[in-house]
């Protein structure tokens, strides 16, 4: 008998599969049908939801999060008390007071027989676990208003208005046996994370290499949904307009382009035809507004050191719906503190930790921008944390439609780091079940979607001094694996090489891929350190070669390129130390390895 079969058999012994006589429509995804007029719950899906909930609880426990366990069934009291004692968590019963969350910030006075009782402020929990969900709808409503995630048992008769507010629903019969099993899993999960916590804390306090810290953070598994499994959005102009009118684009500009030798922010670097990265994003948004008659505003959160340069670019877009705010000067200090202490650690650093979202949204909250957006009917923010020149909004609008239809709070766009995982994500998945994979196998592409109400809820609980990184959101919320077409970065001069080649053309501010290229993947470009600086890059290329038929290009040493050059197949050019290689005008190189000038056919310099 396989391990999976043993686990399923264990679930069956707890009667977790026995539902109620009434099966709500939204619960049918968890149901296998009925037997004797009683709903039968799919144990496989119960197991998936259990794993997802325990994974979420484990990540919160790793950061010393505060839990509240809600239960009104006296049969479960002893089980829950034993669990809280074992893990060392106080069994907080303040939830029994109505309004314990929403009224906690304002102490209230009660009079009775000439006595006064002052209720002090109650610290908001990071997670609420509910064992008898249908009985505690008031707790669910309060937690939902404050955007506190909820883990709860759900049954087949639960109404939709309660079910939709459960962040991590677990479809199961709330029998004593199943509650005991669930509490046992929570206990083991929290104890495991508590054992790992001293190692992490010691590393942070000593300020050592972050390699071990990264390994600890990235070993956890994560459910990731495939973009290909999203429901298609109907192509109708009126529906499209209504959908886009709920969207806001937020571009974060917090650093200079010094990595590629550019003195200003990368978003003002020219890509082609006199257009900068920021111009391309603005043109894309305006093209959507003009095509569908919608009104998508652009918010820019700029660091103090880049605001002036960005303001100059915005002068030619004075008639556009663009609003800029300046980020706190403190961000510059935090950015330096985020760098690892060694080069080895810098290579392994989790890119999801590079942006403090609390400091990105703090100036928007202070300026009242989020309240204004909500009053205008806006619901979602699409945040760009780098210069990604792909379509700002996916052309089919499937992502935004999915988020709104399913009330998703946060969604991160990610891409698989390995070709094997990419094939796995693209393989047919009839049940549309998210795939459980290690977090370290995913690359965040600097694009995320956020519900504005959820952002306000989080900002109401944290200050700009707190570090709210994207990695935490990835651990706790929805992640979407997107195709490569959603990510066209400008991180290195190798990226700039492709963007300025004939592989892409600019159409209405959007980069359009050359249809003449048969290979769906972009060529692999490796330019050695002499090309890393933008100015040196421009000097060494009189014009960018044609790369439509190129598979890979590897250049090292002192190499210079003329005009009208065509590269095909696999091309390697390696100039030895003290040697200079010049690729003449009009040269065609196909599957060539060039190590000297003579390999080019004796062309004189």
N, C-alpha and C positions, 0 to 999 in steps of 0.2 A: 504494500500500500504506500502511495507517494505521500510526501509531507503535506501537500495541498489537500489530499483526501482526508488526512488525519485532522487537519484544522477544520475542514468543512463538517466532518463528523462531530467534532467538539461543539461547533455552533448548533448543529441539529439537536444535540443532547440538552442544550439550554432552551429549546423551543423558540429560538430567535426567528425561525421562519414562519411562525404562526401569526397572521395578521388579524384584522378585524373583519366584520361582515360588510363594512362599507369600504370601498376603495375609491379614493379621490382620483381625478383624472391625472394630476401631476405626479401621483405616486406610482402610476402604472409602469414607469421605467424601472422600478425596483420589484415589480410583481411578476410571478411566473404563472399567474392565473388564480383560479379558486378551486377549493375542494370542500365539499359539504357546506357550500355558501360562505366559506371563510377564505379570505385572501391568503395566498402563499407567497412569502417574500423570498426573492432570489438570494441564496446564501453567498454566492460568489460576489454579488454586489455589496452585500453587507460586509464581507471581508475587505473589499477594496476601500469602502468608506471608513472602516475601522482603522486600517493602515494609514489612510490620509489624515484622520483625526489625531492619531497617536504621533504621527510625524510632526504635525503642527504643535501639539502640546509639548513634544520634546524640544523643539526649537525655542519655544517660549521659556521652558524650564532652564535652558542653557543660559538665558540672559536674566535669570532670577526674576521671572515674571510673577505677577500676583494673580492667583486663581480664586474664583468663587464657585463652589459646588452647590447647586440648587436642587433640593429634593423635598417633597411634601409627603412622600409615601413612607410611613413608619417602618415598613418592612425593610427598607434600604438603609435606615439610620445607622445600624451597627456596622454594616459593610463600609459605608462612607466614613464613619468615625475611625475605623481601623485603618483605612487607606490614608487619611490625613495625618494620623499619628505616625504611620510608617515612613512617610515621605517628609515629615516635619513641617507640614503646612497647617496653619490655624484654620479650623473649620468655622469660617466667618458666617454668621447667621443674620447679618444686617439686612440681607435681601428680604427678610420677612416683613420689613417696614415698607409700606407703599411709598413709592417715589424715592427709594434709597439711593438711586443713581442720579436721577435728574434734579433732585432737590438737595443733593449732598453739598453743593457749593455754598448754600445759604443756610446757616444754622437757624433752627426754628425753636420757638418757645412754646411750651405746653403748660397750661394751667389746670390744676386739679387739687382741690382741698388746700388752696393757698400755697401750693408748691410749684416750683418752676423747674423744668428739665431742659437743659440745653444739649441739643444733639450737635456734636462737633462735626467738622467736615470729614466725609468718608472718602478715602482714596479710591479712585476708580480702578477697577481690576483690568488686567490685560486680556483676560479670557474668562468666560462664564461657561461652565459645564452643567447641563441640565439633564436630569435623569427621568423626569416625568414631564416632558415638554408641554403636553396638552393642558396641564393644570396651571402652568405658570406663564400664561400669555402676557401678563403685565410686566414681568421681568424681561421677557423677550422684547416687548415694545420699548422699554426704557433703554436696554442695551443697544437696540437697533438705532435709536435716536442719537446715541453717543458714539455710534460706530465701533462698539466693542464686539469683537468676534465671539460667536456662540458655537459651542459644540453640544449637540443635543440628540437624544434618541427620538426618532420619528416613526409613526405608525401609519397604516393605510388610510385611516379616517381623519388625519390632521388637515384642517382647512388650509387653503392656499395662502391666506394673509398671514398665517403664523409660519408655515413652512418656508416661505420665501425669505424670511428673516434669519433663518438658521444658516450660519456660515459653513459649518461642517455637519450636515445631517447624517445620522447613522440609522438606516432602516432596519428595525428589529422590534421584536416583542419585548416589552419592558418587564420580563420575568425576573424573579429574584436570581435565578441561575445566570441569566445573561448580564444583569447588572454586576454580579460578583465577578464574572469574567472580564467585563469592561473595566471595573475598578482595579482588577489585578494587572491588566495591561497598562493602565495609567500609572500605577505604582512602579512597575518595572521600568517604564519609559522615563519617569522623572528621576528615579534612583540612578539609572544609567547616565543621564545627563549630569546629575549632581556629582558623580564620580569623576567625570571628565572636566568639570568646571575648575578645580584647583590648578590643573595643568595649563588651562588657557589663561587664568588670572596671573599665574606666575610668569608666563611669557610676556604678557602685556606690561607687568610691573617692571620686569628687567629690561624691557626695550630691546630684546634680542631679535634674531632673524625671524621673519614672519613665515618661513616655509612651513614649520610645524603647525602654526596657527591656521594657515590656509588649508592644510590637509585635514585638520579637525573640522573646519567649517564646511568643507566641500564633500565630505564623505556621505552626508545625508542624501537620501533619495528624494526625488521631486516628480510629481505628476505634471506632464507637459502635454498640452492639447495641440493637435496638428491643424495648421491653417486650412489644409485641404478638406478637413471634416466640418468646416463651418457651413452653416446653411446659406444658400445663395440668396442674395437680396434682389427683389424684383426691380427691373429697370424701368422705373416710372418717374417722370420729372417731378411731380408733386410730392411723392413719397421721399424722393431723394433730397428735395429742398428742405422738407420738414426734418429729415434726419441730420443734414449738415448744419442746420440752424441751431442744433443743440451742442455744437462742437466749438472749442477754442483751441488754438495752437499756441503752445508755450515754448519758446526757444531760450535755453540757458547758455549764456556766454560768460564763462568764468575764468578763462586762462588765455595766455598768449600762445602764438604758434612757434615758440622758440625751439621745439623739438625738430622742426624742419628749417630752422634759420629764418623764420619770418618774424619781424619785430612787432607786428600788431596781432590782433585776434584773427584766427584762421577764417572766421566767417566773412572777413572783409578782403580776403585774398582772391585775386582774380582767377577764375577758372577758364574762361574763354569768352570771346566776343565782347570784352569789356564788362562782363558780369561777374559779380562776386558770389560766394556761397549764399550769403544772405539775400542777394538779389534773386537768386534762383528759387529760394523758399518763398519769397514774397510773390514772385510771378506765378508760382504754382497755386498759391492761395487765391490770388486775384482771378486766375483762370477758372477755378471752381466757382467763385462768387459770380463771375460773369456768365458761366455756362448754365448754372442752376438757379440764378437769382437769389442766392442765399447770402448770409452775412457772417463769414467766419473771421473773427478778429485774430490778430497776432499780438501776443504779449512777449516782451523781451525782458529778461532779468539779466542785467549786465553787472559784471564785476567793476569795481572802481577803476581798475587799471585798463579796462577796455571800453568803457562807456563813451569816451570822447571820440574814438575812432569809429564806433558804430553809429554815433549820432551823425557823423559826416555822410555815411552811406544813406541814412534815412532821409537826408535833405531832399533827395530826388524822389522820395515816396511820401511827400508831405500830405497828399490827398488820400492816402490809404488809411485803413482802420488798424493802426499800429500804435501800441502803447509800450513805453519803456519805463522800467524802474531800476534803481541802482541797488546792488546788493551791499550788505554790510562789509566794511573794511576787514572785519574779523575773519572773513572767508579766506583771505590771502594767507593768514597765519595758519588756519586749519589745513589748507591745501599742502603746506610744507610739512605739517605734522603727519599727514597721511602717507608720506613716502616711506618705504621700508628702509631699514638701516643697512642693507647690503644689496649689492647688485644682483645677487642670486635671488634674494627675496623680491626685488623689484620685478624680475621676470615672472615670478609666480604670484604676484599680488592679484587679488580678486578685483577685477575691473568694476564690479558692482559696489565697491566700497569707496569709489573715487568722488562721489557727489553727496553732500549733506543736504537732503531734501528739506530739512527743517529750515535751513538758511536760504534756500531758494524761494520757499513760499512765505517766509516771514515778512519780506517787504510788500508782498501782495496782500497779505492779511492786514498789515499796518495801514496800507493805503486804501483799504476797503474794496479792493478790486474784485475779490471773490463774491462779496455780497452784491456788487453791481452786476456781475455776470449771472448770478442766480436770478436776479430780478428781471434780466433780459431773456430768461428761458433757457440759458445754457446749462448743460448737464455734465459734459465730459471735457477734460483737458487732455490733449495729446502733447506730451512733453518730449522735446528733443534735447538731449544733453550733449550732443556733439554735432558736427557738420556732416550729417547723413543726407546725401543728395538724391536718394531714391524718392519715389512718390511719397509726399508727406502723408497723404491719406491713401490707403489702398484703393485702386480704381474701382473695384467691385463693391466697396463699402461694407464688406462682409464682417470686418472686425467691429466697426462701430455699431452695426446692427445687432451683432451677437451680444455686445456689452449691454446695450440698452434693453434688449429683450430679456436678458437673464439677470439684470441688476448687478452686474459685476462691479466691484468697488475699484479694484486695481488689476491691470493686465500688463505684463512685461513681454515684449517681443524678444525672442531668443532664437539662436541658430545652433544646430549641432556642430561640435568641433571636429567630429570624425565622419568620414564618408559612410562607415558602417551604420552609424546612428542615423545619418541622413536617409539612407535607404530604408531603415526600419520605420522612420516616420512617414515615408512616402508609400509604404506598403499598404494594401487595402485593409481597412479596419471597419468591418461592417457594423460593429456595435458602437463605433465612435467613442471607445473608452480611452481616456488619456493613458499614455505610456509612462511607467514608473522607471526613472533612470537617475543615476547619480548627478548631483548638482554640478560637479566639476566638469561634466561632459558638455555643458552649455555655455555659449558666449552671449552676453547681453549686447544688443546692437544699439544701445543708447536711445531707444524709443519705448515709451510706456504711456498707457492710457490710465486716467484717474477720474473717478467720480468726484465732482466738486464738493458735494456734501461730505463725502468720506475724507477729503483733504481737510476740510474745516474741522471735522471731528478729531482728526489726528492732531492738527495744529492747536486745538483747544486743550490737548493733553500734554503736549510737549512745547518747549520753548526753542528759540534759535540756538541756544547753547547746547541742547541735546543733539546727539548725532543720530539722525535717522537716515540710514543708507539704503540703497536699492536692494542690497543683498537680503536685508530683513524682509522686504516686501516680496522678494522672490520666494523666500522660504514659506511665507504665510498666505500668498494670494495666487491668482490665476496667471499661468505662463503659457505663451502661445509660440509654437515653433513655426517660423515664417520662412518663405522661400528666399533664395539669395537676391532676388530682384528687389527685396525690401531693404537692402543694405548696400549702399554705394558710399563708402567712407572717404574722407580726405585726411588721413592720418600721416602718411609718408609721401615722399616724392614718387614712390612707385605707384601709389594711388593717383597722384596728379598726372603721371605718365599715361595711365589708361584713360583718364577723364579728358585729356587733351588730344587723344589719338582719334583715329577714324572709327573706333569701336563704339563711340557715342556721338550723338548730335543733339544740339539744343533746339527744342520745339516748345514754344510757349513757356519757357522757363523750366521745362522738364527734360531730363536727360533721356533720350530714346536710344535704345540699343540697335546697332546695325543689323538689319535682317539678313545681310549677306554672310554673317558668321554662323556656321553650322553647329559648332560646339556650344552647348548651353552654358558652359562655365567660362569665366574670364581667364585670359592668359595669366600664368604665374610670372610675376616680374620681380627680380632680385637685383637691385642697384646697390653697389658697394658704397662705403662712406664718402667717397669723393662726390657722390651725387646727392647726399642727404640734405645739403643746404639748397634752398630754393634758388638763390642767385647762381650757384654753381651749376645746378640742374639746367637752368635756362641757357647758360653759356655753352654747355656741352652738347646741347641739342639745337641745331639751327632750325629744325622743324621735327616734330614728333613723327617717327616712322609709322607706316601702315602696319597694323597688327591684326587685321581681320582673320588671317589664316595662321596666326601665331599660337603655339601651345605654351611655350615658356621662353623667357629671356633671362640670362644670368650674366651680369657685367661686373668685372672687377678690374681695378687698376686705372691707368690714365687713358681713357677712351673718349673719343670725340665723334659726334655724328653729324653728317652733312644733311642735305635736303632730299626729299623724295625717295627716302629709303623704304624698302619693303622687307618685312621679316615674316618668315613662315616656319611652321614646325617648331623644332627645338633648336634654339640658337644660344651659344655660349661664347662670350668674348672675354678673354683673360689676358691682360697686359702685364707682363712680368715687371718686377721692380726696376725702375730706370728706363722703361720702354714706353713709347707712346704709340697708340693705334688710332688712326683716323679712318672712319668709314666714309668713303667718297659719296658725292651726290649721285642719286639714281641707283645705288647698289641694291641688289636683291639677294638676301641671305635666306636659304632654306635648309634646315637641319645641318647647320654648320657649327664647327668648333674653331674659333679664331684665337690663336695664341701669339701671332706676330703679324706685321704688315704684309709680309710675303704671302700669307694665307689668303689674302684678298685678291690674288692674281697679279702681284707685282706692281700694284698701283703706286706711283711715286707721290711723295708728300709735297 
